[in-house]
Amino acid sequence: MSYVDGFVFPVSKTKIKEYKKMATWGKKLWMKHGALQYFECEGDDLAGMPEGANFKTQAAAKPNETVFFSFIVFKNKAHRNSVNKKIMAEMQKQPMPEMPFDMKRMAYGGFKTIVQG
């Protein structure tokens, strides 16, 4: 089963163009080093479910922000660790794009897949 690194964070609606540029850079880098898939998803329908929370609330998004849900797919956790090690080494050699969002408001985690289809 695959392994996924997932991210959720708010981005100002005025900085989506800059975010897309940074995300395209990230996609090229992760795919170059072996990630299986790379997704950057901008919130579109964030109303949530009647009895639960929604992404805007969970991410403490302000009225002028939207929420991104992003994830990278790997073969397994060892593959993820290997790819990310290469990413970190390359990032030390080249300037990284400016992050158009507040890194302190980003949630991140690694997830092992238990059902895949």
Biopython code that builds the backbone (N, CA, C, O; Angstrom):
import numpy as np
from Bio.PDB.StructureBuilder import StructureBuilder

atoms = [
    (1, "MET", "N", (0.830, -1.191, 0.000)),
    (1, "MET", "CA", (0.000, 0.000, 0.000)),
    (1, "MET", "C", (0.872, 1.251, 0.000)),
    (1, "MET", "O", (2.009, 1.229, 0.472)),
    (2, "SER", "N", (0.339, 2.315, -0.522)),
    (2, "SER", "CA", (1.081, 3.572, -0.641)),
    (2, "SER", "C", (1.186, 4.307, 0.693)),
    (2, "SER", "O", (0.564, 3.932, 1.687)),
    (3, "TYR", "N", (1.988, 5.358, 0.679)),
    (3, "TYR", "CA", (2.167, 6.230, 1.830)),
    (3, "TYR", "C", (1.954, 7.658, 1.341)),
    (3, "TYR", "O", (2.368, 7.996, 0.232)),
    (4, "VAL", "N", (1.315, 8.502, 2.151)),
    (4, "VAL", "CA", (0.953, 9.846, 1.710)),
    (4, "VAL", "C", (1.417, 10.883, 2.730)),
    (4, "VAL", "O", (1.203, 10.722, 3.932)),
    (5, "ASP", "N", (2.050, 11.942, 2.244)),
    (5, "ASP", "CA", (2.303, 13.126, 3.047)),
    (5, "ASP", "C", (1.175, 14.092, 2.733)),
    (5, "ASP", "O", (0.919, 14.382, 1.565)),
    (6, "GLY", "N", (0.491, 14.598, 3.760)),
    (6, "GLY", "CA", (-0.639, 15.491, 3.555)),
    (6, "GLY", "C", (-0.434, 16.827, 4.237)),
    (6, "GLY", "O", (0.214, 16.912, 5.280)),
    (7, "PHE", "N", (-0.991, 17.870, 3.642)),
    (7, "PHE", "CA", (-0.857, 19.246, 4.122)),
    (7, "PHE", "C", (-2.207, 19.951, 4.009)),
    (7, "PHE", "O", (-2.933, 19.748, 3.036)),
    (8, "VAL", "N", (-2.546, 20.772, 4.992)),
    (8, "VAL", "CA", (-3.735, 21.630, 4.940)),
    (8, "VAL", "C", (-3.310, 22.989, 5.475)),
    (8, "VAL", "O", (-2.688, 23.077, 6.534)),
    (9, "PHE", "N", (-3.648, 24.059, 4.738)),
    (9, "PHE", "CA", (-3.242, 25.402, 5.167)),
    (9, "PHE", "C", (-4.034, 26.455, 4.408)),
    (9, "PHE", "O", (-4.447, 26.230, 3.270)),
    (10, "PRO", "N", (-4.247, 27.611, 5.041)),
    (10, "PRO", "CA", (-4.939, 28.710, 4.366)),
    (10, "PRO", "C", (-3.973, 29.560, 3.544)),
    (10, "PRO", "O", (-2.808, 29.728, 3.903)),
    (11, "VAL", "N", (-4.481, 30.086, 2.441)),
    (11, "VAL", "CA", (-3.715, 30.973, 1.563)),
    (11, "VAL", "C", (-4.602, 32.165, 1.215)),
    (11, "VAL", "O", (-5.779, 31.998, 0.898)),
    (12, "SER", "N", (-4.041, 33.349, 1.275)),
    (12, "SER", "CA", (-4.777, 34.549, 0.886)),
    (12, "SER", "C", (-5.212, 34.418, -0.577)),
    (12, "SER", "O", (-4.440, 33.977, -1.428)),
    (13, "LYS", "N", (-6.436, 34.800, -0.848)),
    (13, "LYS", "CA", (-6.949, 34.739, -2.219)),
    (13, "LYS", "C", (-6.131, 35.628, -3.154)),
    (13, "LYS", "O", (-6.113, 35.396, -4.362)),
    (14, "THR", "N", (-5.460, 36.636, -2.613)),
    (14, "THR", "CA", (-4.632, 37.516, -3.437)),
    (14, "THR", "C", (-3.269, 36.890, -3.749)),
    (14, "THR", "O", (-2.516, 37.429, -4.560)),
    (15, "LYS", "N", (-2.945, 35.760, -3.115)),
    (15, "LYS", "CA", (-1.639, 35.133, -3.320)),
    (15, "LYS", "C", (-1.724, 33.769, -4.015)),
    (15, "LYS", "O", (-0.753, 33.013, -4.023)),
    (16, "ILE", "N", (-2.879, 33.460, -4.593)),
    (16, "ILE", "CA", (-3.043, 32.159, -5.245)),
    (16, "ILE", "C", (-2.106, 32.017, -6.434)),
    (16, "ILE", "O", (-1.555, 30.939, -6.655)),
    (17, "LYS", "N", (-1.916, 33.080, -7.201)),
    (17, "LYS", "CA", (-1.004, 33.021, -8.350)),
    (17, "LYS", "C", (0.417, 32.679, -7.887)),
    (17, "LYS", "O", (1.076, 31.830, -8.487)),
    (18, "GLU", "N", (0.884, 33.331, -6.831)),
    (18, "GLU", "CA", (2.214, 33.048, -6.291)),
    (18, "GLU", "C", (2.283, 31.623, -5.741)),
    (18, "GLU", "O", (3.290, 30.932, -5.891)),
    (19, "TYR", "N", (1.186, 31.199, -5.099)),
    (19, "TYR", "CA", (1.161, 29.839, -4.558)),
    (19, "TYR", "C", (1.273, 28.815, -5.687)),
    (19, "TYR", "O", (2.016, 27.841, -5.571)),
    (20, "LYS", "N", (0.544, 29.033, -6.770)),
    (20, "LYS", "CA", (0.584, 28.092, -7.894)),
    (20, "LYS", "C", (1.999, 28.004, -8.469)),
    (20, "LYS", "O", (2.448, 26.920, -8.840)),
    (21, "LYS", "N", (2.695, 29.124, -8.543)),
    (21, "LYS", "CA", (4.075, 29.123, -9.036)),
    (21, "LYS", "C", (4.959, 28.281, -8.115)),
    (21, "LYS", "O", (5.748, 27.464, -8.589)),
    (22, "MET", "N", (4.829, 28.478, -6.804)),
    (22, "MET", "CA", (5.612, 27.713, -5.844)),
    (22, "MET", "C", (5.239, 26.222, -5.899)),
    (22, "MET", "O", (6.110, 25.356, -5.816)),
    (23, "ALA", "N", (3.959, 25.938, -6.038)),
    (23, "ALA", "CA", (3.492, 24.555, -6.085)),
    (23, "ALA", "C", (3.993, 23.834, -7.339)),
    (23, "ALA", "O", (4.320, 22.649, -7.283)),
    (24, "THR", "N", (4.054, 24.533, -8.450)),
    (24, "THR", "CA", (4.578, 23.949, -9.691)),
    (24, "THR", "C", (6.058, 23.615, -9.520)),
    (24, "THR", "O", (6.518, 22.572, -9.985)),
    (25, "TRP", "N", (6.793, 24.487, -8.863)),
    (25, "TRP", "CA", (8.203, 24.232, -8.546)),
    (25, "TRP", "C", (8.304, 22.976, -7.676)),
    (25, "TRP", "O", (9.137, 22.106, -7.933)),
    (26, "GLY", "N", (7.457, 22.885, -6.648)),
    (26, "GLY", "CA", (7.467, 21.725, -5.765)),
    (26, "GLY", "C", (7.150, 20.433, -6.494)),
    (26, "GLY", "O", (7.793, 19.409, -6.262)),
    (27, "LYS", "N", (6.163, 20.478, -7.371)),
    (27, "LYS", "CA", (5.788, 19.283, -8.141)),
    (27, "LYS", "C", (6.968, 18.777, -8.954)),
    (27, "LYS", "O", (7.259, 17.581, -8.951)),
    (28, "LYS", "N", (7.642, 19.670, -9.643)),
    (28, "LYS", "CA", (8.797, 19.262, -10.458)),
    (28, "LYS", "C", (9.870, 18.620, -9.592)),
    (28, "LYS", "O", (10.469, 17.616, -9.979)),
    (29, "LEU", "N", (10.110, 19.194, -8.428)),
    (29, "LEU", "CA", (11.148, 18.690, -7.537)),
    (29, "LEU", "C", (10.793, 17.314, -6.983)),
    (29, "LEU", "O", (11.613, 16.398, -7.037)),
    (30, "TRP", "N", (9.572, 17.155, -6.448)),
    (30, "TRP", "CA", (9.192, 15.866, -5.872)),
    (30, "TRP", "C", (9.096, 14.771, -6.941)),
    (30, "TRP", "O", (9.519, 13.640, -6.703)),
    (31, "MET", "N", (8.553, 15.092, -8.096)),
    (31, "MET", "CA", (8.444, 14.082, -9.161)),
    (31, "MET", "C", (9.828, 13.698, -9.678)),
    (31, "MET", "O", (10.067, 12.531, -9.991)),
    (32, "LYS", "N", (10.732, 14.655, -9.770)),
    (32, "LYS", "CA", (12.107, 14.394, -10.212)),
    (32, "LYS", "C", (12.780, 13.370, -9.300)),
    (32, "LYS", "O", (13.559, 12.536, -9.761)),
    (33, "HIS", "N", (12.477, 13.439, -8.020)),
    (33, "HIS", "CA", (13.142, 12.568, -7.052)),
    (33, "HIS", "C", (12.352, 11.310, -6.710)),
    (33, "HIS", "O", (12.735, 10.570, -5.804)),
    (34, "GLY", "N", (11.247, 11.056, -7.427)),
    (34, "GLY", "CA", (10.604, 9.754, -7.304)),
    (34, "GLY", "C", (9.222, 9.685, -6.710)),
    (34, "GLY", "O", (8.680, 8.587, -6.588)),
    (35, "ALA", "N", (8.615, 10.802, -6.330)),
    (35, "ALA", "CA", (7.236, 10.740, -5.836)),
    (35, "ALA", "C", (6.355, 10.142, -6.930)),
    (35, "ALA", "O", (6.594, 10.368, -8.117)),
    (36, "LEU", "N", (5.347, 9.387, -6.536)),
    (36, "LEU", "CA", (4.456, 8.760, -7.513)),
    (36, "LEU", "C", (3.406, 9.743, -8.045)),
    (36, "LEU", "O", (3.094, 9.746, -9.236)),
    (37, "GLN", "N", (2.872, 10.568, -7.155)),
    (37, "GLN", "CA", (1.869, 11.555, -7.546)),
    (37, "GLN", "C", (2.019, 12.771, -6.649)),
    (37, "GLN", "O", (2.524, 12.674, -5.531)),
    (38, "TYR", "N", (1.573, 13.921, -7.153)),
    (38, "TYR", "CA", (1.695, 15.183, -6.423)),
    (38, "TYR", "C", (0.432, 15.988, -6.688)),
    (38, "TYR", "O", (0.088, 16.225, -7.846)),
    (39, "PHE", "N", (-0.264, 16.412, -5.643)),
    (39, "PHE", "CA", (-1.516, 17.133, -5.791)),
    (39, "PHE", "C", (-1.505, 18.422, -4.972)),
    (39, "PHE", "O", (-1.094, 18.420, -3.812)),
    (40, "GLU", "N", (-1.949, 19.501, -5.564)),
    (40, "GLU", "CA", (-2.184, 20.773, -4.888)),
    (40, "GLU", "C", (-3.635, 21.128, -5.192)),
    (40, "GLU", "O", (-3.984, 21.393, -6.342)),
    (41, "CYS", "N", (-4.475, 21.133, -4.173)),
    (41, "CYS", "CA", (-5.914, 21.287, -4.379)),
    (41, "CYS", "C", (-6.440, 22.522, -3.647)),
    (41, "CYS", "O", (-6.334, 22.627, -2.425)),
    (42, "GLU", "N", (-7.004, 23.447, -4.409)),
    (42, "GLU", "CA", (-7.566, 24.677, -3.849)),
    (42, "GLU", "C", (-9.007, 24.431, -3.418)),
    (42, "GLU", "O", (-9.781, 23.817, -4.153)),
    (43, "GLY", "N", (-9.370, 24.907, -2.230)),
    (43, "GLY", "CA", (-10.735, 24.744, -1.738)),
    (43, "GLY", "C", (-11.753, 25.320, -2.701)),
    (43, "GLY", "O", (-11.567, 26.411, -3.240)),
    (44, "ASP", "N", (-12.827, 24.583, -2.913)),
    (44, "ASP", "CA", (-13.875, 25.005, -3.826)),
    (44, "ASP", "C", (-15.243, 24.939, -3.129)),
    (44, "ASP", "O", (-16.034, 25.878, -3.216)),
    (45, "ASP", "N", (-15.507, 23.843, -2.452)),
    (45, "ASP", "CA", (-16.757, 23.656, -1.725)),
    (45, "ASP", "C", (-16.375, 23.316, -0.286)),
    (45, "ASP", "O", (-16.179, 22.150, 0.055)),
    (46, "LEU", "N", (-16.273, 24.337, 0.547)),
    (46, "LEU", "CA", (-15.746, 24.160, 1.904)),
    (46, "LEU", "C", (-16.808, 24.282, 2.982)),
    (46, "LEU", "O", (-16.491, 24.583, 4.133)),
    (47, "ALA", "N", (-18.062, 24.051, 2.624)),
    (47, "ALA", "CA", (-19.158, 24.190, 3.587)),
    (47, "ALA", "C", (-19.092, 23.134, 4.688)),
    (47, "ALA", "O", (-19.591, 23.371, 5.788)),
    (48, "GLY", "N", (-18.504, 22.002, 4.425)),
    (48, "GLY", "CA", (-18.436, 20.944, 5.427)),
    (48, "GLY", "C", (-19.724, 20.162, 5.501)),
    (48, "GLY", "O", (-20.610, 20.306, 4.660)),
    (49, "MET", "N", (-19.813, 19.331, 6.523)),
    (49, "MET", "CA", (-21.005, 18.499, 6.729)),
    (49, "MET", "C", (-21.800, 19.088, 7.896)),
    (49, "MET", "O", (-21.221, 19.733, 8.770)),
    (50, "PRO", "N", (-23.115, 18.875, 7.922)),
    (50, "PRO", "CA", (-23.956, 19.488, 8.952)),
    (50, "PRO", "C", (-23.496, 19.216, 10.393)),
    (50, "PRO", "O", (-23.562, 20.119, 11.227)),
    (51, "GLU", "N", (-23.052, 18.047, 10.696)),
    (51, "GLU", "CA", (-22.692, 17.700, 12.069)),
    (51, "GLU", "C", (-21.194, 17.798, 12.350)),
    (51, "GLU", "O", (-20.753, 17.496, 13.459)),
    (52, "GLY", "N", (-20.409, 18.217, 11.357)),
    (52, "GLY", "CA", (-18.965, 18.243, 11.558)),
    (52, "GLY", "C", (-18.362, 19.606, 11.262)),
    (52, "GLY", "O", (-19.053, 20.549, 10.874)),
    (53, "ALA", "N", (-17.080, 19.676, 11.454)),
    (53, "ALA", "CA", (-16.343, 20.900, 11.147)),
    (53, "ALA", "C", (-16.090, 20.973, 9.644)),
    (53, "ALA", "O", (-16.449, 20.062, 8.897)),
    (54, "ASN", "N", (-15.470, 22.062, 9.214)),
    (54, "ASN", "CA", (-15.093, 22.181, 7.818)),
    (54, "ASN", "C", (-13.638, 22.647, 7.754)),
    (54, "ASN", "O", (-13.073, 23.076, 8.759)),
    (55, "PHE", "N", (-13.049, 22.561, 6.590)),
    (55, "PHE", "CA", (-11.640, 22.907, 6.430)),
    (55, "PHE", "C", (-11.357, 24.364, 6.775)),
    (55, "PHE", "O", (-10.314, 24.664, 7.356)),
    (56, "LYS", "N", (-12.256, 25.268, 6.432)),
    (56, "LYS", "CA", (-12.021, 26.684, 6.739)),
    (56, "LYS", "C", (-11.928, 26.909, 8.245)),
    (56, "LYS", "O", (-11.073, 27.663, 8.712)),
    (57, "THR", "N", (-12.798, 26.263, 8.998)),
    (57, "THR", "CA", (-12.773, 26.385, 10.449)),
    (57, "THR", "C", (-11.516, 25.737, 11.017)),
    (57, "THR", "O", (-10.829, 26.331, 11.849)),
    (58, "GLN", "N", (-11.216, 24.526, 10.571)),
    (58, "GLN", "CA", (-10.056, 23.801, 11.083)),
    (58, "GLN", "C", (-8.758, 24.547, 10.798)),
    (58, "GLN", "O", (-7.842, 24.534, 11.620)),
    (59, "ALA", "N", (-8.673, 25.198, 9.639)),
    (59, "ALA", "CA", (-7.460, 25.924, 9.257)),
    (59, "ALA", "C", (-7.481, 27.375, 9.748)),
    (59, "ALA", "O", (-6.551, 28.135, 9.476)),
    (60, "ALA", "N", (-8.523, 27.754, 10.458)),
    (60, "ALA", "CA", (-8.686, 29.132, 10.941)),
    (60, "ALA", "C", (-8.529, 30.134, 9.798)),
    (60, "ALA", "O", (-7.867, 31.162, 9.935)),
    (61, "ALA", "N", (-9.155, 29.805, 8.666)),
    (61, "ALA", "CA", (-9.077, 30.676, 7.492)),
    (61, "ALA", "C", (-9.862, 31.963, 7.724)),
    (61, "ALA", "O", (-10.975, 31.955, 8.250)),
    (62, "LYS", "N", (-9.250, 33.055, 7.317)),
    (62, "LYS", "CA", (-9.893, 34.367, 7.406)),
    (62, "LYS", "C", (-10.801, 34.552, 6.190)),
    (62, "LYS", "O", (-10.687, 33.794, 5.227)),
    (63, "PRO", "N", (-11.697, 35.536, 6.210)),
    (63, "PRO", "CA", (-12.613, 35.731, 5.083)),
    (63, "PRO", "C", (-11.911, 35.924, 3.732)),
    (63, "PRO", "O", (-12.471, 35.568, 2.696)),
    (64, "ASN", "N", (-10.706, 36.477, 3.730)),
    (64, "ASN", "CA", (-9.989, 36.714, 2.471)),
    (64, "ASN", "C", (-9.071, 35.542, 2.102)),
    (64, "ASN", "O", (-8.206, 35.683, 1.237)),
    (65, "GLU", "N", (-9.254, 34.395, 2.750)),
    (65, "GLU", "CA", (-8.398, 33.229, 2.482)),
    (65, "GLU", "C", (-9.219, 32.037, 2.004)),
    (65, "GLU", "O", (-10.416, 31.930, 2.271)),
    (66, "THR", "N", (-8.543, 31.154, 1.294)),
    (66, "THR", "CA", (-9.103, 29.858, 0.949)),
    (66, "THR", "C", (-8.174, 28.806, 1.541)),
    (66, "THR", "O", (-7.088, 29.131, 2.021)),
    (67, "VAL", "N", (-8.592, 27.568, 1.507)),
    (67, "VAL", "CA", (-7.809, 26.486, 2.098)),
    (67, "VAL", "C", (-7.289, 25.573, 0.994)),
    (67, "VAL", "O", (-8.004, 25.235, 0.050)),
    (68, "PHE", "N", (-6.048, 25.191, 1.137)),
    (68, "PHE", "CA", (-5.455, 24.210, 0.233)),
    (68, "PHE", "C", (-5.300, 22.885, 0.958)),
    (68, "PHE", "O", (-4.933, 22.836, 2.132)),
    (69, "PHE", "N", (-5.583, 21.824, 0.241)),
    (69, "PHE", "CA", (-5.363, 20.460, 0.696)),
    (69, "PHE", "C", (-4.385, 19.880, -0.317)),
    (69, "PHE", "O", (-4.706, 19.750, -1.499)),
    (70, "SER", "N", (-3.215, 19.539, 0.145)),
    (70, "SER", "CA", (-2.168, 19.075, -0.766)),
    (70, "SER", "C", (-1.625, 17.751, -0.272)),
    (70, "SER", "O", (-1.548, 17.507, 0.932)),
    (71, "PHE", "N", (-1.245, 16.887, -1.221)),
    (71, "PHE", "CA", (-0.685, 15.609, -0.806)),
    (71, "PHE", "C", (0.240, 15.039, -1.873)),
    (71, "PHE", "O", (0.099, 15.293, -3.069)),
    (72, "ILE", "N", (1.187, 14.261, -1.380)),
    (72, "ILE", "CA", (2.188, 13.626, -2.236)),
    (72, "ILE", "C", (2.126, 12.131, -1.943)),
    (72, "ILE", "O", (2.097, 11.718, -0.784)),
    (73, "VAL", "N", (2.105, 11.322, -3.004)),
    (73, "VAL", "CA", (1.969, 9.873, -2.855)),
    (73, "VAL", "C", (3.311, 9.189, -3.113)),
    (73, "VAL", "O", (4.024, 9.517, -4.062)),
    (74, "PHE", "N", (3.635, 8.234, -2.246)),
    (74, "PHE", "CA", (4.879, 7.461, -2.324)),
    (74, "PHE", "C", (4.550, 5.963, -2.292)),
    (74, "PHE", "O", (3.426, 5.578, -1.971)),
    (75, "LYS", "N", (5.528, 5.130, -2.625)),
    (75, "LYS", "CA", (5.332, 3.672, -2.579)),
    (75, "LYS", "C", (5.061, 3.201, -1.159)),
    (75, "LYS", "O", (4.157, 2.401, -0.919)),
    (76, "ASN", "N", (5.851, 3.703, -0.224)),
    (76, "ASN", "CA", (5.739, 3.319, 1.186)),
    (76, "ASN", "C", (6.506, 4.359, 2.006)),
    (76, "ASN", "O", (7.043, 5.315, 1.446)),
    (77, "LYS", "N", (6.557, 4.181, 3.310)),
    (77, "LYS", "CA", (7.207, 5.173, 4.169)),
    (77, "LYS", "C", (8.707, 5.256, 3.902)),
    (77, "LYS", "O", (9.278, 6.347, 3.922)),
    (78, "ALA", "N", (9.348, 4.118, 3.653)),
    (78, "ALA", "CA", (10.785, 4.124, 3.357)),
    (78, "ALA", "C", (11.061, 4.905, 2.065)),
    (78, "ALA", "O", (12.029, 5.662, 1.986)),
    (79, "HIS", "N", (10.210, 4.714, 1.062)),
    (79, "HIS", "CA", (10.341, 5.444, -0.204)),
    (79, "HIS", "C", (10.157, 6.938, 0.046)),
    (79, "HIS", "O", (10.915, 7.749, -0.487)),
    (80, "ARG", "N", (9.162, 7.312, 0.847)),
    (80, "ARG", "CA", (8.934, 8.715, 1.200)),
    (80, "ARG", "C", (10.159, 9.309, 1.884)),
    (80, "ARG", "O", (10.583, 10.416, 1.552)),
    (81, "ASN", "N", (10.723, 8.581, 2.830)),
    (81, "ASN", "CA", (11.895, 9.092, 3.545)),
    (81, "ASN", "C", (13.079, 9.277, 2.604)),
    (81, "ASN", "O", (13.829, 10.245, 2.733)),
    (82, "SER", "N", (13.250, 8.364, 1.667)),
    (82, "SER", "CA", (14.336, 8.447, 0.688)),
    (82, "SER", "C", (14.147, 9.650, -0.241)),
    (82, "SER", "O", (15.085, 10.411, -0.476)),
    (83, "VAL", "N", (12.940, 9.815, -0.764)),
    (83, "VAL", "CA", (12.644, 10.946, -1.651)),
    (83, "VAL", "C", (12.828, 12.264, -0.899)),
    (83, "VAL", "O", (13.466, 13.183, -1.412)),
    (84, "ASN", "N", (12.283, 12.362, 0.298)),
    (84, "ASN", "CA", (12.373, 13.614, 1.051)),
    (84, "ASN", "C", (13.812, 13.943, 1.438)),
    (84, "ASN", "O", (14.168, 15.117, 1.536)),
    (85, "LYS", "N", (14.638, 12.932, 1.657)),
    (85, "LYS", "CA", (16.058, 13.170, 1.940)),
    (85, "LYS", "C", (16.729, 13.827, 0.726)),
    (85, "LYS", "O", (17.526, 14.753, 0.877)),
    (86, "LYS", "N", (16.402, 13.342, -0.473)),
    (86, "LYS", "CA", (16.942, 13.937, -1.706)),
    (86, "LYS", "C", (16.428, 15.358, -1.897)),
    (86, "LYS", "O", (17.172, 16.240, -2.327)),
    (87, "ILE", "N", (15.164, 15.578, -1.578)),
    (87, "ILE", "CA", (14.559, 16.907, -1.691)),
    (87, "ILE", "C", (15.298, 17.890, -0.785)),
    (87, "ILE", "O", (15.672, 18.981, -1.215)),
    (88, "MET", "N", (15.505, 17.499, 0.463)),
    (88, "MET", "CA", (16.178, 18.388, 1.423)),
    (88, "MET", "C", (17.609, 18.702, 0.974)),
    (88, "MET", "O", (18.064, 19.837, 1.118)),
    (89, "ALA", "N", (18.314, 17.715, 0.436)),
    (89, "ALA", "CA", (19.680, 17.946, -0.053)),
    (89, "ALA", "C", (19.661, 18.930, -1.221)),
    (89, "ALA", "O", (20.504, 19.824, -1.284)),
    (90, "GLU", "N", (18.720, 18.780, -2.139)),
    (90, "GLU", "CA", (18.651, 19.693, -3.284)),
    (90, "GLU", "C", (18.237, 21.094, -2.849)),
    (90, "GLU", "O", (18.731, 22.082, -3.392)),
    (91, "MET", "N", (17.342, 21.189, -1.882)),
    (91, "MET", "CA", (16.888, 22.501, -1.414)),
    (91, "MET", "C", (18.022, 23.292, -0.765)),
    (91, "MET", "O", (17.999, 24.523, -0.775)),
    (92, "GLN", "N", (18.997, 22.612, -0.211)),
    (92, "GLN", "CA", (20.134, 23.300, 0.390)),
    (92, "GLN", "C", (21.060, 23.888, -0.675)),
    (92, "GLN", "O", (21.832, 24.802, -0.389)),
    (93, "LYS", "N", (20.986, 23.370, -1.895)),
    (93, "LYS", "CA", (21.847, 23.820, -2.990)),
    (93, "LYS", "C", (21.239, 24.956, -3.811)),
    (93, "LYS", "O", (21.957, 25.650, -4.530)),
    (94, "GLN", "N", (19.946, 25.150, -3.712)),
    (94, "GLN", "CA", (19.290, 26.165, -4.529)),
    (94, "GLN", "C", (18.325, 26.985, -3.673)),
    (94, "GLN", "O", (17.837, 26.505, -2.651)),
    (95, "PRO", "N", (18.057, 28.197, -4.083)),
    (95, "PRO", "CA", (17.115, 29.009, -3.317)),
    (95, "PRO", "C", (15.698, 28.454, -3.454)),
    (95, "PRO", "O", (15.264, 28.069, -4.540)),
    (96, "MET", "N", (15.009, 28.424, -2.354)),
    (96, "MET", "CA", (13.635, 27.948, -2.342)),
    (96, "MET", "C", (12.713, 29.136, -2.580)),
    (96, "MET", "O", (12.990, 30.231, -2.091)),
    (97, "PRO", "N", (11.627, 28.946, -3.319)),
    (97, "PRO", "CA", (10.695, 30.054, -3.525)),
    (97, "PRO", "C", (10.114, 30.533, -2.190)),
    (97, "PRO", "O", (10.025, 29.769, -1.228)),
    (98, "GLU", "N", (9.729, 31.788, -2.150)),
    (98, "GLU", "CA", (9.084, 32.326, -0.957)),
    (98, "GLU", "C", (7.735, 31.640, -0.760)),
    (98, "GLU", "O", (6.980, 31.459, -1.716)),
    (99, "MET", "N", (7.439, 31.265, 0.467)),
    (99, "MET", "CA", (6.164, 30.624, 0.774)),
    (99, "MET", "C", (5.082, 31.705, 0.866)),
    (99, "MET", "O", (5.172, 32.581, 1.727)),
    (100, "PRO", "N", (4.066, 31.666, 0.002)),
    (100, "PRO", "CA", (3.022, 32.699, 0.021)),
    (100, "PRO", "C", (1.911, 32.398, 1.036)),
    (100, "PRO", "O", (0.741, 32.695, 0.792)),
    (101, "PHE", "N", (2.286, 31.814, 2.162)),
    (101, "PHE", "CA", (1.341, 31.533, 3.235)),
    (101, "PHE", "C", (2.133, 31.439, 4.534)),
    (101, "PHE", "O", (3.363, 31.374, 4.519)),
    (102, "ASP", "N", (1.430, 31.433, 5.641)),
    (102, "ASP", "CA", (2.047, 31.379, 6.962)),
    (102, "ASP", "C", (2.327, 29.919, 7.329)),
    (102, "ASP", "O", (1.401, 29.152, 7.593)),
    (103, "MET", "N", (3.595, 29.545, 7.343)),
    (103, "MET", "CA", (3.994, 28.162, 7.638)),
    (103, "MET", "C", (3.503, 27.717, 9.027)),
    (103, "MET", "O", (3.276, 26.527, 9.245)),
    (104, "LYS", "N", (3.340, 28.651, 9.955)),
    (104, "LYS", "CA", (2.892, 28.303, 11.304)),
    (104, "LYS", "C", (1.436, 27.853, 11.324)),
    (104, "LYS", "O", (0.977, 27.257, 12.299)),
    (105, "ARG", "N", (0.709, 28.144, 10.238)),
    (105, "ARG", "CA", (-0.707, 27.754, 10.160)),
    (105, "ARG", "C", (-0.913, 26.531, 9.283)),
    (105, "ARG", "O", (-2.048, 26.199, 8.942)),
    (106, "MET", "N", (0.161, 25.861, 8.917)),
    (106, "MET", "CA", (0.080, 24.665, 8.081)),
    (106, "MET", "C", (0.036, 23.421, 8.966)),
    (106, "MET", "O", (0.803, 23.304, 9.922)),
    (107, "ALA", "N", (-0.855, 22.505, 8.644)),
    (107, "ALA", "CA", (-0.893, 21.201, 9.308)),
    (107, "ALA", "C", (-0.274, 20.192, 8.347)),
    (107, "ALA", "O", (-0.553, 20.223, 7.148)),
    (108, "TYR", "N", (0.567, 19.296, 8.868)),
    (108, "TYR", "CA", (1.269, 18.311, 8.038)),
    (108, "TYR", "C", (1.290, 16.978, 8.760)),
    (108, "TYR", "O", (1.321, 16.919, 9.989)),
    (109, "GLY", "N", (1.273, 15.921, 7.986)),
    (109, "GLY", "CA", (1.433, 14.594, 8.566)),
    (109, "GLY", "C", (1.687, 13.555, 7.498)),
    (109, "GLY", "O", (1.341, 13.741, 6.332)),
    (110, "GLY", "N", (2.301, 12.450, 7.915)),
    (110, "GLY", "CA", (2.506, 11.291, 7.047)),
    (110, "GLY", "C", (1.443, 10.264, 7.367)),
    (110, "GLY", "O", (1.150, 10.016, 8.537)),
    (111, "PHE", "N", (0.860, 9.662, 6.337)),
    (111, "PHE", "CA", (-0.259, 8.735, 6.515)),
    (111, "PHE", "C", (-0.006, 7.415, 5.815)),
    (111, "PHE", "O", (0.328, 7.383, 4.631)),
    (112, "LYS", "N", (-0.165, 6.323, 6.554)),
    (112, "LYS", "CA", (-0.088, 5.008, 5.919)),
    (112, "LYS", "C", (-1.468, 4.665, 5.378)),
    (112, "LYS", "O", (-2.476, 4.886, 6.049)),
    (113, "THR", "N", (-1.510, 4.139, 4.196)),
    (113, "THR", "CA", (-2.759, 3.805, 3.537)),
    (113, "THR", "C", (-3.287, 2.476, 4.108)),
    (113, "THR", "O", (-2.538, 1.507, 4.231)),
    (114, "ILE", "N", (-4.572, 2.444, 4.452)),
    (114, "ILE", "CA", (-5.157, 1.194, 4.939)),
    (114, "ILE", "C", (-6.182, 0.615, 3.958)),
    (114, "ILE", "O", (-6.487, -0.577, 4.006)),
    (115, "VAL", "N", (-6.708, 1.455, 3.077)),
    (115, "VAL", "CA", (-7.593, 1.003, 2.004)),
    (115, "VAL", "C", (-7.215, 1.821, 0.777)),
    (115, "VAL", "O", (-7.059, 3.039, 0.857)),
    (116, "GLN", "N", (-7.069, 1.148, -0.349)),
    (116, "GLN", "CA", (-6.675, 1.841, -1.575)),
    (116, "GLN", "C", (-7.476, 1.283, -2.730)),
    (116, "GLN", "O", (-7.710, 0.077, -2.803)),
    (117, "GLY", "N", (-7.899, 2.153, -3.638)),
    (117, "GLY", "CA", (-8.672, 1.680, -4.767)),
    (117, "GLY", "C", (-8.365, 2.415, -6.023)),
    (117, "GLY", "O", (-8.946, 2.122, -7.068)),
]
sb = StructureBuilder()
sb.init_structure("model")
sb.init_model(0)
sb.init_chain("A")
sb.init_seg("    ")
for serial, (resi, resn, name, xyz) in enumerate(atoms, 1):
    if name == "N":
        sb.init_residue(resn, " ", resi, " ")
    sb.init_atom(name, np.array(xyz, "f"), 0.0, 1.0, " ", f" {name:<3s}", serial, name[0])
structure = sb.get_structure()
